[in-house]
């Protein structure tokens, strides 16, 4: 087990002072054991042989895998996130590209219509074509 908290022990024979015990109760308001007098006495004066073992805490929370396994999980997670992001960005870019091409097509169509109208007006000034009043 390779973690920064592994293989350490701490002496806890001094226990918690009343301010720390009050803070613990406010941080865990739904914990009914902290209200029991026996538990409070055990936290305030645990005894001379009290030792906090970090391996026991890590085992309790399920941190028993090796560094290689943890690194592999992290690498897999990052790979999946990058692939999903790439797929989403590609999808959105293609969708926007179609929308831009459509808008460009409309703009080109309107430009050609405007250009042909300008050309018609130019020809009308020269007397080569008659333009109805609707244009």
C-alpha angles and dihedrals in degrees: 000000000000114000133126090249099049129112097016132121129196130196112240099175092119092063127199125313119230093261091054091047091051090049090050090052092050092048092050104034095160094055107107094187093068089063093057113101092221092056092045091053090047092053094045096046111014097167138256095283096057113130126171108216113200092203089062090052092048091048090050092053094043101250095144101121124105126252091255092055092047091048091048092051091049092048091049092049093050092046092052091047092050093047093049091047091050092049092048093047091048091049093049092045092052091047091050091045090056090048092049092048089050092050091045089051091053091046091050090048092051091045090053090048090049091046092050089049090051090048091049091052090049091050090047091055088053089049096241098118137022117232120206116234091248091076 
